Amino acid sequence: MDNITRIKTKTPAPYKLTHIETDTHDTKTFRFELPVDAALDMFPGDFLYVYATINGKSMKRPYTPSSLPGTTGFFDLTVKRYEAGSVSKYLHDQRIGDTVLMSGPNAGGHWVEGMAKRVGFIAGGTGITPMISIIRWILTKKLEAELFLVFANKTESDIIFRQEWERNIREYPNFHCHHVLEQPPPRWEGGIGRVTPEILRQHLPAPTPDTCLFLCGPPPMVDNLETTLKELGYPEQAIILP
């Protein structure tokens, strides 16, 4: 019997911050409290709105929970601090015990069971956050799907969830990961520069009826790669933008 309370709100509700984990030099995972028998009512890849009042101005920004959907008692948001990002800086200024207003979850470009047997993920920077909940879901549930991640960052120190990707490669034969860095260290064995058509051809599943792709990152990257993917033969309906 499923006795879990599933939470979804249209209006902002307060959530208490209970833990902060440092992921990289500018990215942290913030854990927010839920009742012990409650979970967010969401599919992997759905998002919440975070609300803040900054210098007297009300703002809201979408963030995708990085925790496994269905988790009870808490949920996580993984957020990179951007100097020009008012709400990301607001979140990074919060302390344990503070409350943050959020609404949702809201439907994004999400994973639905059985939608594909071969799943590609192309992420740039914090575009990885909707991908992590989908990847964790598929691997944890042992779903019959092969996963291919292409993850682009500026430097090695920018790679979010790096240890988890390395652990997944060791533990799950159906998980593949290729990193691309703009500024690689010496003897770097991954991709260098930007994500190119050749990288996509080499490291994504071929465009077949049982393939889908998730694409998320900075808007110029997404616009460029969406066009490139269509040129490589992926139909528009197979390219999902969380």
C-alpha positions in Angstrom: 0.0 0.0 0.0 1.4 3.4 -1.0 0.9 5.6 2.0 3.2 8.4 0.7 1.8 11.9 0.7 2.7 13.5 -2.7 3.3 17.3 -2.5 2.5 19.7 -5.3 1.6 23.4 -4.8 0.6 26.1 -7.2 1.4 28.9 -4.7 4.8 29.4 -3.0 5.3 27.3 0.2 8.2 27.5 2.7 10.7 24.7 2.8 13.3 24.5 5.6 17.0 24.1 4.6 18.5 21.2 6.6 21.9 20.4 4.9 24.3 21.9 2.4 26.8 19.9 0.4 29.7 21.5 -1.5 29.9 19.9 -5.0 32.4 22.1 -6.8 34.1 25.5 -6.2 30.9 27.3 -7.1 28.1 24.6 -6.9 26.3 23.3 -3.8 23.5 20.9 -3.2 20.8 22.2 -0.8 18.6 19.7 1.1 15.1 20.8 2.1 12.9 19.2 4.6 9.6 17.4 3.8 7.4 15.5 6.2 8.8 12.0 6.9 6.0 10.3 4.9 5.9 12.8 2.0 7.6 13.2 -1.4 7.4 15.7 -4.2 4.8 14.7 -6.8 7.0 14.7 -9.8 8.4 12.7 -12.7 12.2 12.7 -13.2 13.1 16.0 -14.8 10.2 18.1 -13.5 11.1 21.4 -11.8 10.3 23.7 -8.9 10.1 27.5 -8.9 12.2 29.2 -6.3 11.0 32.6 -5.2 13.1 35.5 -3.7 12.7 39.2 -3.1 16.0 40.9 -3.9 16.4 44.7 -3.5 12.6 45.0 -3.2 12.0 43.1 -6.5 10.2 39.7 -6.5 11.8 37.0 -8.7 11.3 33.4 -9.4 13.6 30.9 -11.2 13.1 27.2 -12.2 15.3 24.6 -10.6 15.1 20.8 -11.1 15.4 18.6 -8.0 18.6 16.5 -8.2 17.4 14.0 -5.6 15.7 10.7 -6.7 12.0 11.2 -7.4 9.9 9.5 -4.8 12.4 10.2 -2.0 10.5 10.8 1.3 11.5 13.3 4.0 13.6 15.7 1.8 14.5 16.8 -1.6 17.7 18.3 -3.0 18.5 21.2 -5.3 21.9 21.4 -6.9 22.7 25.1 -7.8 25.7 26.8 -9.4 26.4 30.3 -8.1 26.4 32.8 -11.0 27.7 36.3 -10.4 24.9 37.6 -12.6 22.3 35.1 -11.2 20.3 36.9 -8.4 18.4 33.8 -7.3 21.4 31.5 -7.4 23.3 33.9 -5.2 20.3 34.2 -2.9 20.3 30.4 -2.5 24.0 30.3 -1.9 23.6 32.9 0.9 21.1 30.7 2.8 22.1 28.9 6.0 20.9 25.8 7.7 17.5 26.4 9.3 16.5 29.1 6.8 13.3 28.7 4.8 13.0 29.2 1.0 9.7 29.7 -0.9 9.0 27.3 -3.7 6.1 26.1 -5.8 5.5 23.0 -7.9 6.7 20.6 -9.0 5.9 21.7 -12.6 6.0 19.5 -15.7 9.3 19.8 -17.6 10.8 17.7 -20.3 10.8 14.6 -18.2 11.3 10.8 -18.3 8.3 8.6 -18.8 8.7 4.8 -18.3 9.2 2.9 -21.5 9.8 6.0 -23.7 13.1 4.7 -25.0 15.6 1.8 -24.8 18.6 4.0 -25.6 18.8 7.4 -23.9 21.3 10.2 -24.7 22.0 13.1 -22.4 23.9 16.3 -23.6 24.5 18.7 -20.7 26.4 21.9 -20.4 27.4 23.0 -16.9 24.3 23.1 -14.6 22.3 21.7 -17.4 23.2 18.4 -15.7 20.7 18.9 -12.9 17.6 17.6 -14.7 19.7 14.8 -16.1 20.9 13.5 -12.7 17.4 12.7 -11.4 16.6 10.9 -14.7 19.9 8.9 -14.7 19.5 8.1 -11.0 16.0 6.9 -11.6 16.8 4.6 -14.5 19.9 3.1 -12.8 18.3 2.7 -9.4 15.1 1.1 -10.8 17.3 -1.1 -13.0 15.2 -0.2 -16.0 16.1 -1.7 -19.4 17.8 1.3 -21.0 21.3 2.1 -22.1 22.5 5.6 -21.1 25.0 7.8 -22.9 26.1 11.1 -21.3 28.0 13.9 -23.0 28.9 16.5 -20.4 30.5 19.8 -21.3 32.3 22.1 -18.9 34.9 24.8 -18.9 37.4 23.1 -16.6 37.9 19.8 -14.7 37.0 21.5 -11.4 33.6 22.4 -12.9 32.4 18.8 -13.4 29.4 18.4 -11.1 28.8 14.9 -9.6 32.2 13.8 -10.9 32.6 10.9 -8.4 29.1 9.7 -9.1 29.8 9.5 -12.9 33.0 7.5 -12.2 31.1 5.2 -9.9 28.3 4.7 -12.4 30.8 3.7 -15.1 32.3 1.1 -12.8 29.0 -0.3 -11.5 26.6 -0.1 -14.4 27.6 -1.6 -17.8 24.6 0.3 -19.4 26.0 3.7 -18.4 28.5 5.5 -20.7 30.0 9.0 -20.0 32.1 11.3 -22.2 33.4 14.6 -20.7 34.3 17.6 -22.9 36.4 20.5 -21.5 37.1 23.9 -22.9 40.2 24.3 -20.8 41.5 20.7 -20.2 44.5 19.8 -17.9 47.6 18.2 -19.3 47.1 14.6 -20.5 43.4 15.0 -20.5 41.8 12.0 -22.2 38.3 13.3 -22.8 36.9 15.7 -25.4 38.5 19.2 -25.9 36.7 22.5 -26.8 33.0 22.5 -27.6 30.6 19.7 -28.3 31.0 19.0 -32.0 28.9 16.9 -34.5 31.7 14.3 -34.4 31.5 14.0 -30.6 27.7 13.5 -30.8 28.1 10.9 -33.5 30.7 9.0 -31.5 29.2 9.2 -28.0 25.4 9.2 -28.5 23.1 6.4 -29.5 22.1 6.4 -33.2 18.8 7.9 -34.2 16.4 5.0 -34.1 12.7 4.7 -33.1 13.8 3.5 -29.6 16.2 6.4 -29.0 15.5 9.7 -27.2 17.8 12.5 -26.2 17.7 15.0 -23.3 19.5 18.4 -24.0 20.0 21.1 -21.4 22.6 23.8 -20.9 23.2 27.5 -21.7 20.7 28.7 -24.3 23.2 29.3 -27.1 24.6 25.8 -26.6 21.1 24.3 -26.6 20.0 26.2 -29.7 23.1 25.3 -31.6 23.1 21.6 -30.6 19.3 21.2 -31.2 19.9 22.2 -34.8 23.0 19.9 -35.1 21.1 16.9 -33.7 18.3 17.4 -36.3 21.0 17.6 -39.0 22.4 14.3 -37.7 19.0 12.6 -38.2 17.3 12.8 -34.8 13.6 13.7 -35.2 12.3 16.7 -33.3 10.0 14.6 -31.1 13.0 12.6 -29.9 14.9 15.7 -28.6 13.6 16.6 -25.1 14.5 20.0 -23.5 14.0 19.7 -19.7 
